[in-house]
């Protein structure tokens, strides 16, 4: 990620790095520089994972120096050539950001996969299209966290992207029996679990919907969990709209505690990958009201496991909220259906599956190299017919 030192998009690669290292693979990681690296990043070195940082922003004189450097003189190229990984994993918080690394990998003849954690109809490649096509088509696999994100990426590239697949992120809640349904004889409690970043998570749409006259006298409470750069803006908006039933709860470490007290997830996202908040709420047996953004509607089935607003507008989300309110007595049953749905769609150990895919990429490339070598050896050296490669990998 470029805008934050840590987020949900960092969990898959970092957990996979640890898992692969524990299984005997050699792993190194390159992360974007921040004055203070997150504890989860520095903890990688405790597992024996080599850790280095790279600049994520090249502006002013730094950009001019960067542009003058030939690719083979850049630090990333030198680092990769020295490590010589069997596979590089390029993890993107959005649909771009790793194209420079992809070019380095191609120049250094290092196989790579690209991991895409989020996509939006607003993000087209423009002058970067040529580099985007080369980067994605040059990858062993392009792994997106939702079917929507993958299909949208194909449209943005004008390419069928036959190497594209869907992969799931790890979640932070137990799959054991869900918490008991909260008391609903009085106030119904809605929870918005998301970083407070209005351009992405759309909490302003939610507040405007709840400010409508029909919601003023209802026994309902909105709890906002999370933090982010727009918290002050959202607090001011609450004041302007005279919303006295909105509470800022901050970050809660144990997700289960949220759903021990709240009845319904409300997530008015403007764009998404596949939000962990939705996955975790469903594992906890809670229905949701979401926008049709990213993979939301792939999990939340309208009228069955929750309610889907077809557009990211105030009126559309307000309509979905109203339909949810009319069926509030059904929320426990919808929550049970939501848990069944997530059990069918999301594996309990996404990290293990991701690691297997990475190892399959390495095996496929090794087999291809062995076949090429054998074909050459059959002409030049008939008695030599095999290549052995060490277990190495690189996670970024």
C-alpha positions as CSV (number, residue, x, y, z in Angstrom):
1,X,0.0,0.0,0.0
2,X,1.2,3.6,-0.7
3,X,-1.2,5.5,1.5
4,X,-0.7,3.6,4.7
5,X,2.0,1.4,6.2
6,X,-0.4,-1.5,6.9
7,X,-3.8,-2.6,5.9
8,X,-5.9,-5.7,5.0
9,X,-4.0,-6.0,1.7
10,X,-0.8,-6.8,3.6
11,X,-2.1,-9.8,5.5
12,X,-2.0,-12.5,2.8
13,X,1.5,-12.0,1.5
14,X,2.9,-11.5,5.0
15,X,1.2,-14.6,6.5
16,X,2.2,-16.6,3.4
17,X,5.8,-15.5,3.8
18,X,5.9,-16.8,7.4
19,X,4.2,-20.0,6.4
20,X,6.6,-20.7,3.6
21,X,9.6,-19.9,5.7
22,X,8.4,-22.3,8.4
23,X,8.0,-25.0,5.7
24,X,11.7,-24.7,4.7
25,X,11.6,-22.2,1.9
26,X,14.0,-19.2,1.7
27,X,12.0,-16.0,1.8
28,X,12.9,-12.3,1.5
29,X,10.6,-9.3,1.5
30,X,10.9,-5.8,0.2
31,X,8.4,-3.3,1.7
32,X,7.7,0.4,1.1
33,X,9.7,2.7,3.3
34,X,8.0,4.4,6.3
35,X,9.8,6.3,9.1
36,X,8.4,3.6,11.4
37,X,7.6,0.2,10.0
38,X,4.5,-1.6,11.4
39,X,5.2,-4.2,14.0
40,X,3.8,-6.9,11.7
41,X,6.5,-6.0,9.2
42,X,9.4,-5.9,11.6
43,X,8.2,-9.2,13.1
44,X,9.0,-10.9,9.8
45,X,12.7,-10.8,10.6
46,X,12.0,-12.8,13.8
47,X,11.0,-15.7,11.6
48,X,14.3,-15.5,9.6
49,X,12.8,-13.6,6.7
50,X,15.2,-11.1,5.1
51,X,13.7,-7.6,5.1
52,X,14.6,-4.6,3.1
53,X,12.8,-1.4,2.2
54,X,12.3,0.5,-1.1
55,X,11.1,4.0,-1.9
56,X,7.4,4.1,-3.0
57,X,7.3,7.8,-4.1
58,X,9.7,9.3,-6.5
59,X,9.2,13.1,-6.6
60,X,11.3,16.1,-7.5
61,X,15.0,15.5,-7.7
62,X,14.5,11.9,-6.6
63,X,12.3,11.2,-9.6
64,X,14.8,12.7,-12.0
65,X,17.6,10.6,-10.5
66,X,15.3,7.5,-10.7
67,X,14.5,8.2,-14.4
68,X,18.2,8.6,-15.3
69,X,19.2,5.3,-13.8
70,X,19.2,2.4,-16.2
71,X,17.0,-0.5,-15.0
72,X,20.0,-2.7,-14.3
73,X,21.5,0.0,-12.0
74,X,18.4,0.3,-9.9
75,X,18.5,-1.0,-6.4
76,X,15.5,-3.3,-6.9
77,X,17.1,-5.0,-9.9
78,X,20.4,-5.5,-8.0
79,X,18.6,-6.9,-5.0
80,X,16.5,-9.3,-7.0
81,X,19.4,-10.5,-9.1
82,X,21.5,-11.1,-5.9
83,X,18.7,-13.1,-4.3
84,X,17.7,-15.0,-7.5
85,X,14.3,-16.1,-6.3
86,X,12.3,-18.8,-8.1
87,X,9.2,-16.6,-7.8
88,X,8.4,-13.0,-6.9
89,X,5.0,-12.0,-5.4
90,X,4.0,-8.5,-6.3
91,X,1.2,-7.4,-3.9
92,X,-0.8,-4.4,-5.0
93,X,-3.3,-2.5,-2.8
94,X,-5.1,-1.4,-6.1
95,X,-4.9,-2.4,-9.8
96,X,-1.5,-0.8,-10.2
97,X,1.6,0.1,-8.3
98,X,3.8,-2.9,-9.0
99,X,4.5,-2.3,-12.7
100,X,8.0,-1.1,-12.0
101,X,8.7,-4.3,-10.1
102,X,7.2,-6.4,-12.9
103,X,9.5,-4.8,-15.4
104,X,12.5,-5.5,-13.2
105,X,11.4,-9.2,-12.9
106,X,11.1,-9.5,-16.7
107,X,14.5,-7.9,-17.3
108,X,16.0,-10.2,-14.7
109,X,14.2,-13.3,-16.0
110,X,12.5,-13.9,-12.7
111,X,9.0,-15.4,-12.7
112,X,6.4,-13.4,-10.8
113,X,2.7,-13.3,-9.8
114,X,0.7,-10.1,-9.3
115,X,-1.8,-9.9,-6.4
116,X,-4.6,-7.4,-6.8
117,X,-6.5,-6.4,-3.6
118,X,-8.9,-3.8,-4.9
119,X,-10.3,-2.3,-8.1
120,X,-12.6,0.4,-9.2
121,X,-14.4,1.6,-12.3
122,X,-12.7,4.9,-11.8
123,X,-9.2,3.5,-12.3
124,X,-8.3,3.3,-16.0
125,X,-4.7,3.0,-17.0
126,X,-4.5,5.9,-19.6
127,X,-0.9,6.4,-20.7
128,X,0.2,3.5,-18.5
129,X,-1.9,0.9,-20.4
130,X,1.1,-0.5,-22.4
131,X,3.0,-1.1,-19.2
132,X,-0.1,-2.5,-17.5
133,X,-0.7,-5.0,-20.3
134,X,2.9,-6.1,-20.3
135,X,3.0,-6.5,-16.6
136,X,-0.2,-8.6,-16.3
137,X,0.4,-10.7,-19.3
138,X,4.0,-11.4,-18.2
139,X,2.9,-12.7,-14.8
140,X,2.6,-16.4,-14.1
141,X,-0.7,-15.7,-12.4
142,X,-2.8,-12.6,-11.7
143,X,-4.6,-13.2,-8.5
144,X,-7.6,-11.0,-7.6
145,X,-9.6,-11.2,-4.3
146,X,-13.0,-11.1,-6.0
147,X,-14.6,-12.1,-9.3
148,X,-15.8,-8.6,-9.8
149,X,-12.2,-7.2,-9.5
150,X,-10.9,-9.7,-12.0
151,X,-13.6,-9.1,-14.6
152,X,-13.2,-5.4,-14.2
153,X,-9.4,-5.7,-14.7
154,X,-10.0,-7.6,-18.0
155,X,-12.2,-4.7,-19.2
156,X,-9.6,-2.1,-18.1
157,X,-6.9,-4.0,-20.1
158,X,-9.0,-5.0,-23.1
159,X,-7.6,-8.4,-22.6
160,X,-9.1,-11.8,-21.6
161,X,-6.3,-12.3,-19.1
162,X,-6.2,-16.1,-19.2
163,X,-3.8,-16.2,-16.3
164,X,-6.3,-14.5,-14.0
165,X,-7.7,-16.3,-10.9
166,X,-9.5,-15.5,-7.7
167,X,-7.8,-15.9,-4.3
168,X,-9.1,-15.2,-0.8
169,X,-7.6,-13.1,2.0
170,X,-7.2,-14.4,5.6
171,X,-9.8,-13.2,8.1
172,X,-9.4,-12.3,11.7
173,X,-12.2,-14.2,13.5
174,X,-12.8,-17.7,14.7
175,X,-14.9,-20.1,12.6
176,X,-16.2,-21.7,15.9
177,X,-19.9,-21.3,16.6
178,X,-20.9,-17.6,16.3
179,X,-21.6,-15.3,19.2
180,X,-25.2,-15.4,20.5
181,X,-27.7,-13.1,18.9
182,X,-27.7,-9.7,20.9
183,X,-30.8,-8.6,22.7
184,X,-33.0,-6.9,20.2
185,X,-36.0,-6.0,22.4
186,X,-34.9,-2.4,22.5
187,X,-32.3,-0.6,20.3
188,X,-31.1,-2.2,17.1
189,X,-27.4,-1.6,16.7
190,X,-25.8,-1.2,13.3
191,X,-22.0,-1.5,13.0
192,X,-19.9,0.0,10.2
193,X,-16.5,-1.7,10.4
194,X,-14.1,0.0,8.0
195,X,-11.3,2.5,7.9
196,X,-12.7,6.0,8.0
197,X,-11.8,7.0,4.4
198,X,-14.9,8.4,2.7
199,X,-13.7,8.1,-0.9
200,X,-13.4,4.3,-0.4
201,X,-15.8,3.3,2.4
202,X,-18.6,5.9,1.9
203,X,-19.6,6.5,5.5
204,X,-21.0,9.8,4.4
205,X,-23.7,8.0,2.4
206,X,-24.7,6.1,5.5
207,X,-25.0,9.2,7.6
208,X,-27.0,11.0,5.0
209,X,-29.4,8.0,4.8
210,X,-29.8,7.9,8.6
211,X,-30.5,11.7,8.6
212,X,-33.7,11.1,6.6
213,X,-37.0,11.9,8.5
214,X,-38.1,8.2,8.7
215,X,-35.0,7.3,10.8
216,X,-35.2,10.1,13.3
217,X,-37.6,8.4,15.7
218,X,-36.5,4.8,15.2
219,X,-34.7,2.9,18.0
220,X,-31.5,2.5,16.2
221,X,-27.8,3.2,17.0
222,X,-24.9,3.4,14.6
223,X,-21.4,2.3,15.8
224,X,-18.5,3.2,13.7
225,X,-15.5,0.9,14.2
226,X,-12.1,1.8,12.8
227,X,-10.0,4.9,12.3
228,X,-8.7,6.9,9.3
229,X,-7.9,10.3,7.8
230,X,-11.5,11.4,7.5
231,X,-12.6,10.9,11.1
232,X,-12.8,14.6,11.9
233,X,-14.7,15.2,8.7
234,X,-17.2,12.5,9.7
235,X,-17.6,13.9,13.2
236,X,-18.4,17.3,11.7
237,X,-20.9,15.8,9.3
238,X,-22.6,14.1,12.3
239,X,-22.9,17.5,13.9
240,X,-24.2,19.2,10.8
241,X,-26.9,16.5,10.3
242,X,-27.7,16.5,14.1
243,X,-27.2,12.8,14.4
244,X,-27.0,12.0,18.2
245,X,-27.2,8.2,17.8
246,X,-23.8,7.8,16.0
247,X,-20.8,6.6,18.1
248,X,-17.1,6.4,17.2
249,X,-15.8,3.2,18.7
250,X,-12.2,3.2,17.3
251,X,-10.3,0.1,16.7
252,X,-11.3,-3.1,18.4
253,X,-8.8,-5.9,18.4
254,X,-11.2,-8.8,18.8
255,X,-13.7,-8.8,16.0
256,X,-16.0,-11.2,17.8
257,X,-16.6,-8.5,20.5
258,X,-18.2,-6.3,17.9
259,X,-20.7,-8.9,16.9
260,X,-21.6,-9.8,20.5
261,X,-23.2,-6.4,20.7
262,X,-24.3,-5.5,17.2
263,X,-27.0,-6.8,15.0
264,X,-26.3,-5.7,11.4
265,X,-23.2,-4.7,9.3
266,X,-23.7,-1.6,7.2
267,X,-21.0,-1.1,4.5
268,X,-21.7,1.7,2.0
269,X,-18.4,1.2,0.0
270,X,-17.7,3.2,-3.2
271,X,-15.2,0.6,-4.3
272,X,-13.9,-2.7,-2.8
273,X,-11.9,-5.8,-3.2
274,X,-13.7,-8.3,-0.9
275,X,-14.0,-6.6,2.5
276,X,-12.8,-8.6,5.5
277,X,-15.4,-6.9,7.6
278,X,-18.2,-8.6,5.5
279,X,-16.5,-12.0,5.7
280,X,-16.0,-11.7,9.4
281,X,-19.6,-10.5,10.1
282,X,-21.0,-13.4,8.1
283,X,-18.8,-15.9,10.0
284,X,-20.3,-14.4,13.2
285,X,-23.8,-14.9,11.8
286,X,-24.7,-11.3,11.1
287,X,-26.5,-10.1,8.0
288,X,-25.3,-7.0,6.1
289,X,-26.4,-4.0,4.1
290,X,-23.8,-3.3,1.4
291,X,-23.4,-1.5,-1.9
292,X,-22.8,-3.5,-5.1
293,X,-19.1,-2.7,-5.0
294,X,-16.2,-5.2,-5.5
295,X,-17.1,-8.6,-4.3
296,X,-19.8,-7.5,-1.8
297,X,-22.7,-8.9,-3.9
298,X,-20.8,-12.2,-4.4
299,X,-21.2,-13.0,-0.7
300,X,-24.2,-10.9,0.4
301,X,-27.2,-12.2,-1.5
302,X,-30.0,-9.6,-1.6
303,X,-32.9,-10.7,0.5
304,X,-31.2,-14.0,1.5
305,X,-28.1,-13.1,3.6
306,X,-28.5,-9.4,3.6
307,X,-29.4,-6.5,1.4
308,X,-27.6,-4.9,-1.6
309,X,-27.8,-1.3,-2.8
310,X,-27.3,-1.5,-6.6
311,X,-25.7,1.9,-6.7
312,X,-23.3,3.9,-4.5
313,X,-25.7,6.8,-3.9
314,X,-27.6,8.0,-0.9
315,X,-31.0,7.1,-2.3
316,X,-29.9,3.6,-3.3
317,X,-28.3,2.8,0.1
318,X,-31.2,4.4,2.0
319,X,-33.6,2.1,0.0
320,X,-31.6,-1.0,1.0
321,X,-31.5,0.1,4.6
322,X,-35.3,0.6,4.5
323,X,-35.8,-2.9,3.2
324,X,-33.6,-4.2,5.9
325,X,-35.5,-2.4,8.6
326,X,-38.8,-3.8,7.3
327,X,-37.4,-7.3,7.8
328,X,-35.7,-6.6,11.1
329,X,-37.5,-9.6,12.8
330,X,-35.8,-11.8,10.2
331,X,-32.3,-10.6,10.9
332,X,-31.3,-13.7,13.1
333,X,-32.4,-16.0,10.3
334,X,-30.6,-13.9,7.6
335,X,-27.5,-14.1,9.8
336,X,-27.7,-17.9,9.9
337,X,-28.0,-17.9,6.1
338,X,-25.0,-15.5,5.9
339,X,-22.8,-17.9,7.9
340,X,-23.8,-20.8,5.7
341,X,-23.0,-18.7,2.6
342,X,-19.5,-17.7,3.8
343,X,-18.7,-21.3,4.8
344,X,-19.4,-22.3,1.2
345,X,-17.5,-19.4,-0.4
346,X,-14.5,-18.7,1.9
347,X,-11.9,-21.4,2.9
348,X,-11.0,-21.6,6.5
349,X,-7.3,-21.4,5.7
350,X,-6.9,-19.1,2.7
351,X,-3.1,-18.7,3.4
352,X,-2.5,-22.4,2.9
353,X,-4.3,-22.4,-0.5
354,X,-2.4,-19.3,-1.5
355,X,0.9,-21.0,-0.6
356,X,0.0,-24.0,-2.7
357,X,-0.7,-21.8,-5.7
358,X,2.7,-20.2,-5.3
359,X,4.4,-23.5,-5.1
360,X,2.5,-24.7,-8.1
361,X,3.8,-21.7,-10.1
362,X,7.3,-22.6,-9.1
363,X,6.8,-26.2,-10.0
364,X,5.4,-25.3,-13.4
365,X,8.3,-23.0,-14.2
366,X,10.8,-25.6,-13.0
367,X,9.2,-28.2,-15.2
368,X,9.3,-25.9,-18.2
369,X,12.9,-25.1,-17.6
370,X,13.8,-28.8,-17.2
371,X,12.0,-29.6,-20.5
372,X,13.9,-26.9,-22.3
373,X,17.2,-28.1,-20.8
374,X,16.5,-31.7,-21.7
375,X,15.6,-30.7,-25.3
376,X,18.9,-28.8,-25.5
377,X,20.9,-31.6,-23.7
378,X,19.6,-34.3,-26.1
379,X,21.4,-32.5,-28.9
380,X,24.5,-31.2,-27.1
381,X,25.0,-33.7,-24.2
382,X,22.9,-36.8,-24.5
383,X,23.9,-38.2,-21.0
384,X,22.6,-35.1,-19.0
385,X,18.9,-34.7,-18.7
386,X,17.8,-33.1,-15.4
387,X,17.9,-29.8,-13.5
388,X,17.6,-29.5,-9.8
389,X,16.5,-26.3,-8.2
390,X,16.5,-25.2,-4.5
391,X,13.4,-24.2,-2.6
392,X,13.5,-20.5,-2.7
393,X,10.8,-17.8,-3.0
394,X,10.5,-14.0,-2.5
395,X,7.5,-12.3,-1.1
396,X,6.8,-8.6,-1.4
